[in-house]
């Protein structure tokens, strides 16, 4: 199956995928930051409650789970289709080695924008929560203040892990697409089973054969002696 799209549409879809990956990373990084600061159990629950997360965090987390599911299913389906096309067009003896430089390039291209997106989103989120709960904002203190001293390292680690997975998907799709480039498309012809023709076609065939015998210039033999 071939889908034609414009460069603008491809850029929009790429931005949408980055935003969905960023949404998932924000949820994971937020919980990881709180866990690194307060640990798990009652202290974690109390910190989340005091920060005003009880009202919206479950719904926000569910949206992130849905986004992660959509991204995962889409990647699995697309890679599966490309692999099926690759097996149909590529000889079995042809093998493609791992393109490590291509993967590194994908990772380097994805991690910085994802880290920037998640960092800004986390900073805005914490400032909105503090303003709603305490009537003031903390600015960049969400990243370097005493409440979240491990925010930046945790954000870097979480986004690096998410970028590693996203880059792996991008790299795999790029490799499979490159293999398929320039190859003739696979045309799957429908196999027709042996079927007996309808008896009424026998008359039509006889008429056509008789007409061809009358009009052709060379019948293949001389006229009989009686003629």
Secondary structure as UniProt FT lines:
FT   HELIX           7..38
FT   HELIX           42..50
FT   TURN            51..52
FT   TURN            54..56
FT   HELIX           57..89
FT   TURN            92..93
FT   HELIX           100..134
FT   TURN            139..140
FT   HELIX           141..144
FT   HELIX           146..148
FT   TURN            149..150
FT   HELIX           151..180
FT   TURN            181..182
FT   HELIX           200..215
FT   TURN            225..226
//
